[in-house]
């Protein structure tokens, strides 16, 4: 796998996806899985309670996939002074080279097959399609009331209930 992309877009994607890759004892859950597809890269992370998938536009030279340590990758890319970043994963070891104009680092990678599969919705599960801006506004209207104290995780979430293609409840867990 090999791709190039602007630093700002990659840092933003890694920061967002990396929110799901923290604080777990399983090493694979502290990684961000990167998969190239045409002219973009899918960044994925999960802690098995929730997951984040984020697309970043990129120039893909070689298709492929790799899972890299989330924090180390995000921190290194964030301090690079140059605007274009190239990431190349080398099979079968999955060691990956991250380069910019004058900088280079090699990170240990993991076989992306070890990354957990995403759950699928059961047939007949309630679903709803919303514009992302509308969803952001709805969540923003109640998110201020969610707790940030992770010692009581039941209070850190937002409850959304969907019935007949309609949101019937949207509230914080408090």
Secondary structure, DSSP 8 states (H G I E B T S, - for coil): -EEEEEHHHHHHHHHHHHTTSSS-SSGGGGEEEEEEETTEEEEEEE-SS-EEEEEEE-EEEE--EEEEEHHHHHHHHHH--SSEEEEEEETTTTEEEEE-SS-EEEE-EE-GGGS-------TT-------HHHHHHHHHHHHTTS---GGGGGGS-EEEEEETTEEEEEEE--
